[in-house]
């Protein structure tokens, strides 16, 4: 349950609103990480013309574990009321921080319960295009055991999520360097549009990276005769050539939309590792990536590139989701598609080389 307080009554004109994030939800808890998220939320709200909502969730014990189930009933309701009151008392302070940084608050919302669940629920109720929150930067062990609010919101939110981390106290991340990760998916297409919009609005330089996935589908490659290595090397050269041509073409399309592409990067490796490493080398102020929207079971088994980048990057990460309405809006606006047609990653190359080598005339008579 949320208690909403409308602060801003004047509606923004449709032409001034961002197609990527017409409204933003800032989730805050008063921590230094949340303050950095607040500063970035104000910057994006002002530059993109997006209305800004603020939410503070009063934490309380989960009602789903055995030991805490005993408090359900009147005691549980009392805890919830106290948690909501605490959040409501602190909410005015958070809204004042936004105003002190030059922002306007369209709505203030207080809630109680599990922070990640309440943030996702409110974002859906408000229909916001972007959730912004800070990351506490949990260590690997603690994250493996209990996860984090930011990671959970990234996995479960229906819209885009910006996770803010870094050591910049009292400084804006933008304008700065934006690293856009492309892979040709519709989610990456939406990410490209978001990166272009933010780059143009904030005067930030834009870098593009495409990582050819080298993670093998099979951990080994059987010996298929003396010609195998030549086929393999030729396949890699062809893939590098096609990939370079493709990513350069995407850069040209992006520049045609008014953004200035500072540099284009092509790398071989696991995409998540490539993106994080390049972000550090560039001292990026923001990484923008699409989310493939993996199902719960698949994500639990293997995770996703965006999940991994959020966990390991040393700077803010924007994970962009492309829902059906967003895709239709882009199509109506005549937005170009950054398709990945005719590109191969390492598993696909490996399968092709295996097929070609297996069917080669040189294999005749071989066991």
C-alpha positions in Angstrom: 0.0 0.0 0.0 1.3 3.4 -0.9 0.3 6.8 0.4 0.8 9.3 -2.5 1.1 13.1 -2.1 0.8 15.2 -5.3 3.3 18.1 -5.2 3.2 19.3 -8.8 -0.1 20.1 -10.4 0.9 21.5 -13.7 1.1 19.0 -16.5 4.0 19.0 -18.9 3.2 19.3 -22.6 3.5 16.1 -24.5 6.2 17.6 -26.8 8.4 18.3 -23.8 8.2 14.7 -22.5 10.8 12.1 -23.2 9.6 9.2 -25.4 12.1 7.0 -23.4 11.1 8.1 -19.9 8.1 10.4 -19.8 8.1 9.9 -16.0 10.8 8.8 -13.6 10.5 7.1 -10.2 13.4 7.8 -7.8 13.6 5.2 -5.0 15.6 6.5 -2.0 16.5 5.5 1.5 18.6 8.4 2.7 21.9 6.6 2.1 24.9 8.2 0.3 24.2 5.9 -2.6 20.6 7.1 -2.8 21.9 10.7 -2.7 24.0 10.1 -5.8 20.9 8.5 -7.4 18.9 11.6 -6.5 21.4 13.8 -8.2 21.3 11.8 -11.4 17.5 11.6 -11.3 17.3 15.4 -11.2 19.7 15.7 -14.1 17.8 13.3 -16.3 14.4 14.7 -15.3 15.4 18.3 -16.1 17.3 17.4 -19.3 14.7 14.9 -20.7 11.6 16.9 -19.6 10.4 13.9 -17.5 8.2 14.3 -14.4 9.9 13.0 -11.3 8.2 10.9 -8.5 10.0 10.0 -5.3 9.3 6.9 -3.2 10.6 5.9 0.3 9.8 2.4 1.6 9.8 1.7 5.3 11.5 -1.7 5.8 9.9 -4.4 7.9 10.3 -8.1 8.5 9.2 -10.4 5.7 5.9 -12.1 6.5 6.8 -15.2 4.6 9.5 -16.8 6.8 8.4 -19.3 9.5 9.9 -17.5 12.5 8.2 -14.2 11.5 4.9 -15.7 10.5 4.0 -15.8 14.2 3.7 -12.0 14.3 1.0 -11.9 11.6 -2.2 -10.3 12.7 -2.5 -7.2 14.8 1.2 -7.1 15.6 2.1 -7.4 12.0 -0.3 -4.5 11.1 1.2 -2.4 13.8 4.6 -2.9 12.4 3.4 -1.9 8.9 1.8 1.3 10.2 5.0 2.3 12.1 7.1 1.5 9.0 4.8 3.7 6.8 4.9 6.5 9.3 8.7 6.4 9.4 8.9 6.4 5.6 6.4 9.3 5.4 8.4 11.4 7.9 11.6 11.0 5.9 9.9 11.5 2.6 9.6 15.2 2.9 13.4 15.4 3.5 14.1 13.4 0.3 11.7 15.7 -1.7 13.5 18.7 -0.3 16.9 17.3 -1.5 15.4 17.0 -5.0 14.3 20.7 -4.9 17.7 21.8 -3.5 19.4 20.2 -6.5 17.1 22.1 -8.9 14.5 19.4 -9.5 10.7 19.4 -9.2 8.7 16.6 -7.5 5.6 15.5 -9.3 4.6 13.0 -6.6 5.8 11.7 -3.2 5.0 8.2 -2.2 5.5 6.3 1.1 5.2 2.6 1.5 6.2 -0.3 3.8 7.3 -3.8 3.2 10.0 -5.4 1.0 11.7 -2.5 -0.7 12.2 -4.2 -4.1 8.6 -5.5 -4.3 7.1 -2.2 -3.3 9.3 -0.2 -5.8 8.3 -2.5 -8.7 4.6 -2.4 -7.7 4.6 1.4 -7.5 6.4 1.8 -10.8 3.8 -0.4 -12.5 0.9 1.5 -10.9 2.3 4.9 -12.0 3.3 3.6 -15.4 6.8 5.2 -15.2 9.3 4.6 -17.9 12.4 4.6 -15.7 13.2 3.6 -12.1 16.4 5.1 -10.6 18.0 3.8 -7.4 21.3 3.6 -5.7 23.3 0.4 -5.2 24.9 -0.4 -1.8 27.6 -2.4 -3.6 27.3 -5.6 -1.6 30.3 -8.0 -1.6 30.1 -11.2 -3.7 29.3 -13.5 -0.7 26.5 -11.3 0.7 25.0 -10.8 -2.7 25.0 -14.5 -3.4 23.2 -15.2 -0.1 20.6 -12.4 -0.1 20.9 -10.4 -3.3 20.3 -6.7 -3.3 17.3 -4.4 -3.8 18.8 -2.9 -7.0 19.5 -6.3 -8.6 16.0 -7.5 -7.8 14.4 -4.4 -9.2 16.4 -4.8 -12.4 15.2 -8.4 -12.8 11.5 -7.7 -12.0 10.6 -4.2 -13.1 8.6 -4.0 -16.3 10.4 -0.8 -17.5 13.9 0.5 -17.6 16.1 0.7 -14.5 19.1 2.9 -13.7 21.3 1.6 -10.9 23.6 4.4 -9.7 26.9 3.5 -8.0 30.4 5.1 -7.9 32.4 7.4 -5.6 31.5 10.8 -6.9 30.2 12.7 -4.0 28.5 16.0 -4.8 29.3 15.6 -8.5 27.1 14.9 -11.5 27.8 11.8 -13.6 26.5 13.6 -16.6 27.6 15.2 -18.9 30.3 12.6 -19.2 31.1 9.4 -21.2 28.3 7.1 -22.1 29.1 3.5 -23.2 26.3 1.9 -25.3 26.4 -1.9 -25.6 24.8 -3.2 -28.8 23.9 -6.7 -29.9 21.2 -6.2 -32.5 18.3 -7.3 -30.4 15.2 -5.2 -30.1 16.2 -4.5 -26.5 19.5 -3.1 -27.6 17.7 -1.1 -30.2 15.7 0.5 -27.4 18.9 1.0 -25.5 20.4 2.8 -28.4 17.5 5.2 -28.6 17.8 5.9 -24.9 21.6 6.4 -25.1 21.2 8.8 -28.0 18.5 10.8 -26.2 20.5 11.1 -23.0 23.7 11.9 -24.9 22.0 14.7 -26.9 20.2 16.1 -23.8 23.2 16.2 -21.6 26.0 16.9 -24.1 27.7 13.6 -23.2 30.2 11.8 -25.5 29.0 8.5 -26.8 31.0 5.3 -27.2 29.6 2.1 -28.8 30.7 -1.5 -28.1 29.8 -4.7 -29.8 31.2 -7.9 -28.2 31.4 -11.0 -30.3 30.5 -13.8 -27.8 33.4 -16.3 -27.5 31.7 -18.4 -24.8 31.7 -21.8 -26.4 28.5 -23.9 -26.9 30.8 -26.9 -26.6 33.9 -26.9 -24.3 35.9 -28.8 -27.0 36.2 -29.0 -30.8 36.7 -32.5 -32.3 39.6 -33.0 -34.8 38.1 -33.1 -38.3 41.2 -33.3 -40.4 44.0 -31.1 -41.6 41.7 -28.4 -43.0 39.9 -27.6 -39.8 42.2 -24.9 -38.4 42.2 -23.1 -41.8 38.4 -23.1 -41.8 38.3 -21.9 -38.2 40.7 -19.0 -38.8 38.9 -18.0 -42.0 35.5 -18.0 -40.1 37.0 -15.8 -37.4 38.3 -13.3 -40.0 35.0 -13.2 -41.8 33.1 -12.7 -38.5 35.4 -9.9 -37.5 35.0 -8.2 -40.9 31.2 -8.5 -40.8 31.0 -7.4 -37.2 33.2 -4.3 -37.8 31.1 -3.4 -40.8 27.9 -3.8 -38.8 28.9 -1.8 -35.7 30.3 1.0 -37.9 26.9 1.1 -39.7 25.1 1.4 -36.4 27.4 4.3 -35.5 26.5 6.0 -38.7 22.8 5.6 -38.0 23.2 7.0 -34.5 25.1 10.0 -35.8 22.3 10.6 -38.3 20.0 11.0 -35.3 22.1 13.9 -34.1 24.4 12.2 -31.6 28.2 12.4 -31.8 29.9 9.0 -31.6 33.3 9.4 -30.0 34.5 5.9 -30.7 33.4 2.5 -31.9 34.8 -0.6 -30.1 34.7 -4.2 -31.4 35.9 -7.0 -29.0 35.9 -10.7 -28.7 35.0 -12.3 -25.3 32.1 -12.8 -22.9 29.9 -9.7 -23.5 29.4 -8.9 -19.8 33.2 -9.0 -19.1 34.0 -7.0 -22.2 31.4 -4.3 -21.3 32.6 -3.9 -17.7 36.3 -3.9 -18.6 35.8 -1.3 -21.4 33.7 0.8 -19.0 36.6 0.9 -16.6 39.2 1.7 -19.3 37.1 4.5 -20.6 36.2 5.7 -17.1 32.6 5.7 -18.3 30.0 7.7 -16.4 27.1 5.6 -17.6 26.7 2.2 -19.3 23.6 1.6 -21.3 22.5 -1.9 -22.2 19.3 -3.7 -23.2 17.7 -6.5 -21.2 16.7 -9.7 -23.0 14.0 -10.3 -20.3 15.1 -13.8 -19.5 12.5 -16.0 -17.7 13.0 -16.7 -14.0 14.3 -20.3 -14.4 16.8 -19.4 -17.2 18.0 -16.4 -15.3 18.5 -18.5 -12.1 20.6 -20.9 -14.1 22.7 -18.6 -16.2 21.9 -15.0 -15.3 22.0 -12.4 -18.1 24.5 -9.9 -19.5 22.6 -7.0 -18.1 22.4 -8.6 -14.6 26.1 -9.2 -14.6 27.0 -5.7 -15.8 24.8 -4.2 -13.1 26.6 -6.3 -10.4 30.1 -5.7 -11.6 30.4 -2.3 -13.2 32.0 0.6 -11.3 29.7 3.2 -12.7 25.9 3.8 -13.1 24.2 1.2 -15.4 21.0 1.8 -17.3 19.1 -1.4 -18.3 16.6 -0.7 -21.0 13.5 -2.8 -21.6 11.6 -2.7 -24.8 7.9 -3.4 -24.3 5.4 -3.7 -27.1 4.1 -0.2 -26.7 7.6 1.3 -26.7 8.4 -0.7 -29.9 5.3 0.5 -31.6 6.0 4.1 -30.6 9.5 3.9 -32.1 8.1 2.4 -35.3 5.5 5.2 -35.6 8.3 7.7 -35.1 10.3 6.2 -38.0 13.1 5.1 -35.7 15.8 3.0 -37.4 16.2 -0.6 -36.4 19.7 -1.7 -35.3 19.3 -5.3 -36.5 22.0 -8.0 -36.2 21.2 -9.8 -39.4 24.0 -12.0 -40.8 26.2 -11.7 -37.7 27.5 -14.7 -35.9 28.9 -15.2 -32.4 31.3 -17.9 -31.3 28.9 -20.7 -30.8 27.3 -20.1 -34.2 30.8 -20.0 -35.8 31.8 -23.2 -34.0 28.6 -25.0 -35.3 29.2 -23.8 -38.8 32.8 -24.9 -38.9 31.8 -28.3 -37.5 29.1 -28.7 -40.2 31.4 -27.6 -43.1 34.3 -29.6 -42.0 32.2 -32.7 -41.4 30.7 -32.6 -44.9 34.0 -31.8 -46.6 35.1 -34.1 -49.4 38.4 -34.4 -47.5 36.5 -36.3 -44.9 35.5 -39.2 -47.2 36.8 -42.5 -46.0 37.7 -41.0 -42.6 36.1 -42.7 -39.5 
